Amino acid sequence: MEKQIINTTNAPEPIGPYNQAVKAGSMLFISGQIALNAETGKLEQDDVIVETHRVMQNLRNILTEAGMDFSDVVKSTIFITDMNDFSQINEVYGKYFSGYFPARETVQVAGLPRGVNVEISMIAIK
């Protein structure tokens, strides 16, 4: 199976030894995205709602680069540092899907890169 590296300037550059996404056959594996604005290089952390929107926009930009959209997503993983933020994150997340929701888990963790509150990774199939 051939692998293709997917990178776009419309999402933040990786902050470690990984790629934004890897396409293997018809499957796209997107690395966890945080609320880093690719244009400014700054984190958008005014509140967890703003932060989650930025994360979802970064994911959308990677999906677009791969010729996909949120309707192609079959699995998401949400990492959050405070389960009390779950309902707000869940509400924002849900706005990016129209009728079709992927399988998903949400996990509270002790910490995330750069002190963010939310990180989301996805798997999509076209």
C-alpha atoms as a printed R data frame, in Angstrom:
    type eleno elety resid chain resno       x      y      z
1   ATOM     1    CA   MET     A     1   0.000  0.000  0.000
2   ATOM     2    CA   GLU     A     2   1.408  3.361 -1.024
3   ATOM     3    CA   LYS     A     3   1.630  6.122  1.570
4   ATOM     4    CA   GLN     A     4   1.317  9.815  0.784
5   ATOM     5    CA   ILE     A     5   2.310 12.596  3.170
6   ATOM     6    CA   ILE     A     6  -0.308 15.348  3.454
7   ATOM     7    CA   ASN     A     7   0.835 18.795  4.575
8   ATOM     8    CA   THR     A     8  -0.753 22.198  4.070
9   ATOM     9    CA   THR     A     9   0.332 25.712  4.960
10  ATOM    10    CA   ASN     A    10  -3.289 26.273  6.093
11  ATOM    11    CA   ALA     A    11  -2.671 24.235  9.237
12  ATOM    12    CA   PRO     A    12   0.151 24.524 11.764
13  ATOM    13    CA   GLU     A    13   3.453 22.878 10.969
14  ATOM    14    CA   PRO     A    14   4.196 19.841 13.106
15  ATOM    15    CA   ILE     A    15   6.016 20.650 16.344
16  ATOM    16    CA   GLY     A    16   7.812 17.311 16.389
17  ATOM    17    CA   PRO     A    17   8.929 14.399 14.205
18  ATOM    18    CA   TYR     A    18   5.580 13.694 12.518
19  ATOM    19    CA   ASN     A    19   3.419 14.919  9.606
20  ATOM    20    CA   GLN     A    20   0.050 16.648  9.632
21  ATOM    21    CA   ALA     A    21  -1.465 13.579  7.984
22  ATOM    22    CA   VAL     A    22  -0.607 10.398  6.137
23  ATOM    23    CA   LYS     A    23  -2.827  8.913  3.441
24  ATOM    24    CA   ALA     A    24  -2.570  5.143  3.087
25  ATOM    25    CA   GLY     A    25  -4.728  3.875  0.251
26  ATOM    26    CA   SER     A    26  -8.148  5.429  0.777
27  ATOM    27    CA   MET     A    27  -7.549  6.119  4.471
28  ATOM    28    CA   LEU     A    28  -6.316  9.410  5.913
29  ATOM    29    CA   PHE     A    29  -4.743  9.525  9.373
30  ATOM    30    CA   ILE     A    30  -4.627 13.072 10.752
31  ATOM    31    CA   SER     A    31  -2.267 13.846 13.627
32  ATOM    32    CA   GLY     A    32  -3.676 15.565 16.680
33  ATOM    33    CA   GLN     A    33  -4.339 19.235 16.065
34  ATOM    34    CA   ILE     A    34  -4.211 21.999 18.633
35  ATOM    35    CA   ALA     A    35  -5.418 25.615 18.510
36  ATOM    36    CA   LEU     A    36  -2.352 26.959 16.758
37  ATOM    37    CA   ASN     A    37  -3.144 29.500 14.041
38  ATOM    38    CA   ALA     A    38  -1.042 28.671 10.966
39  ATOM    39    CA   GLU     A    39  -1.050 32.294  9.735
40  ATOM    40    CA   THR     A    40   0.016 33.983 12.964
41  ATOM    41    CA   GLY     A    41   1.850 31.120 14.664
42  ATOM    42    CA   LYS     A    42  -0.040 31.971 17.861
43  ATOM    43    CA   LEU     A    43  -2.302 29.859 20.011
44  ATOM    44    CA   GLU     A    44  -5.981 30.820 20.056
45  ATOM    45    CA   GLN     A    45  -6.961 30.157 23.655
46  ATOM    46    CA   ASP     A    46  -9.357 32.955 24.599
47  ATOM    47    CA   ASP     A    47 -11.710 30.253 25.859
48  ATOM    48    CA   VAL     A    48 -12.362 26.580 25.132
49  ATOM    49    CA   ILE     A    49 -14.978 27.455 22.475
50  ATOM    50    CA   VAL     A    50 -12.542 29.606 20.461
51  ATOM    51    CA   GLU     A    51  -9.858 26.986 20.974
52  ATOM    52    CA   THR     A    52 -12.047 24.136 19.722
53  ATOM    53    CA   HIS     A    53 -13.124 26.111 16.641
54  ATOM    54    CA   ARG     A    54  -9.453 26.678 15.728
55  ATOM    55    CA   VAL     A    55  -8.699 22.966 16.171
56  ATOM    56    CA   MET     A    56 -11.631 22.036 13.925
57  ATOM    57    CA   GLN     A    57 -10.602 24.607 11.314
58  ATOM    58    CA   ASN     A    58  -7.081 23.139 11.267
59  ATOM    59    CA   LEU     A    59  -8.557 19.665 10.794
60  ATOM    60    CA   ARG     A    60 -10.840 20.917  8.005
61  ATOM    61    CA   ASN     A    61  -7.865 22.474  6.210
62  ATOM    62    CA   ILE     A    62  -5.960 19.187  6.327
63  ATOM    63    CA   LEU     A    63  -8.999 17.259  5.109
64  ATOM    64    CA   THR     A    64  -9.375 19.751  2.242
65  ATOM    65    CA   GLU     A    65  -5.720 19.339  1.266
66  ATOM    66    CA   ALA     A    66  -6.363 15.590  1.028
67  ATOM    67    CA   GLY     A    67  -9.507 16.106 -1.096
68  ATOM    68    CA   MET     A    68 -11.827 15.188  1.768
69  ATOM    69    CA   ASP     A    69 -14.217 16.825  4.208
70  ATOM    70    CA   PHE     A    70 -15.851 16.054  7.553
71  ATOM    71    CA   SER     A    71 -18.346 13.686  5.913
72  ATOM    72    CA   ASP     A    72 -15.378 11.365  5.204
73  ATOM    73    CA   VAL     A    73 -14.321 11.170  8.875
74  ATOM    74    CA   VAL     A    74 -14.973  7.758 10.429
75  ATOM    75    CA   LYS     A    75 -13.121  8.130 13.760
76  ATOM    76    CA   SER     A    76 -12.113 10.978 16.055
77  ATOM    77    CA   THR     A    77 -10.240 11.121 19.306
78  ATOM    78    CA   ILE     A    78 -10.612 14.149 21.544
79  ATOM    79    CA   PHE     A    79  -8.084 14.789 24.291
80  ATOM    80    CA   ILE     A    80  -9.059 17.379 26.914
81  ATOM    81    CA   THR     A    81  -7.414 18.525 30.105
82  ATOM    82    CA   ASP     A    82 -10.674 19.178 31.986
83  ATOM    83    CA   MET     A    83 -13.774 17.010 31.564
84  ATOM    84    CA   ASN     A    84 -15.814 19.998 32.785
85  ATOM    85    CA   ASP     A    85 -15.171 21.523 29.318
86  ATOM    86    CA   PHE     A    86 -16.699 18.509 27.568
87  ATOM    87    CA   SER     A    87 -20.135 20.000 26.823
88  ATOM    88    CA   GLN     A    88 -18.711 23.162 25.249
89  ATOM    89    CA   ILE     A    89 -16.162 21.212 23.176
90  ATOM    90    CA   ASN     A    90 -18.842 18.720 22.152
91  ATOM    91    CA   GLU     A    91 -21.184 21.508 20.999
92  ATOM    92    CA   VAL     A    92 -18.509 23.128 18.799
93  ATOM    93    CA   TYR     A    93 -17.356 19.752 17.446
94  ATOM    94    CA   GLY     A    94 -20.907 18.817 16.456
95  ATOM    95    CA   LYS     A    95 -21.345 21.954 14.328
96  ATOM    96    CA   TYR     A    96 -18.734 20.718 11.841
97  ATOM    97    CA   PHE     A    97 -20.710 17.597 10.920
98  ATOM    98    CA   SER     A    98 -24.045 17.506  9.127
99  ATOM    99    CA   GLY     A    99 -26.073 14.488 10.139
100 ATOM   100    CA   TYR     A   100 -23.203 12.018  9.955
101 ATOM   101    CA   PHE     A   101 -21.112 11.619 13.077
102 ATOM   102    CA   PRO     A   102 -18.005  9.428 13.251
103 ATOM   103    CA   ALA     A   103 -17.113  7.008 16.013
104 ATOM   104    CA   ARG     A   104 -15.331  8.865 18.799
105 ATOM   105    CA   GLU     A   105 -13.856  8.807 22.247
106 ATOM   106    CA   THR     A   106 -13.056 11.691 24.557
107 ATOM   107    CA   VAL     A   107 -10.253 11.280 27.056
108 ATOM   108    CA   GLN     A   108  -9.180 13.554 29.882
109 ATOM   109    CA   VAL     A   109  -5.396 13.833 30.073
110 ATOM   110    CA   ALA     A   110  -2.980 15.435 32.516
111 ATOM   111    CA   GLY     A   111  -1.457 17.747 29.906
112 ATOM   112    CA   LEU     A   112  -1.253 18.571 26.214
113 ATOM   113    CA   PRO     A   113   1.394 20.244 24.014
114 ATOM   114    CA   ARG     A   114   1.939 23.959 24.673
115 ATOM   115    CA   GLY     A   115  -0.506 23.901 27.563
116 ATOM   116    CA   VAL     A   116  -3.616 23.722 25.353
117 ATOM   117    CA   ASN     A   117  -6.962 22.473 26.622
118 ATOM   118    CA   VAL     A   118  -8.026 20.366 23.639
119 ATOM   119    CA   GLU     A   119  -6.381 18.268 20.914
120 ATOM   120    CA   ILE     A   120  -8.264 16.274 18.270
121 ATOM   121    CA   SER     A   121  -7.068 13.612 15.827
122 ATOM   122    CA   MET     A   122  -9.093 11.977 13.048
123 ATOM   123    CA   ILE     A   123  -9.239  9.094 10.605
124 ATOM   124    CA   ALA     A   124 -11.082  9.590  7.309
125 ATOM   125    CA   ILE     A   125 -11.861  7.334  4.344
126 ATOM   126    CA   LYS     A   126 -12.728  8.409  0.802
